[in-house]
Amino acid sequence: MKDLLSLLPIIAIFLIFWLLVIRPASRRQKDLRAVQRSLEVGDEVITSSGMFGTIRSIVDDKVGLEIAEGVVVQVARAAIVGLPPEPAGFAEADELEGEPESRSELDDPTEAEPVEEHRPEQEK
């Protein structure tokens, strides 16, 4: 009976490790495989290297990813890690009414206050 009680902390540590580390990692891996299987032409994706692009072709495990207009690169399907997140905190175009269109409308250089330069005095 003492032997079983001495194993109880080790079993508890393994269960906690499984709940906090192994189970979430396997769930993320399962979700990633589902995303990679469901890729279609026209989907916007992000790769493991951080490149954003639009899928233009899928042939076996190769994906043609358009990263700029007219620039299509071949990447492995496994390099695609998901769909890009929706930008949070960006204002919609309707909310920007009345906002200046360019930087030149924000600052008029003719109205800028002169900036005094601070130079340390030279020792003699």
Secondary structure, DSSP 4 states (H G I P E B T S, - for coil): -HHHHHHHHHHHHHHHHIIIIIHHHHHHHHHHHHHHHT--TT-EEEETTS-EEEEEEEETTEEEEEEETTEEEEEEGGGEEEPPPPPSSPPPGGGGTTS-SSHHHH--GGGPPPPPPP-PPPP-
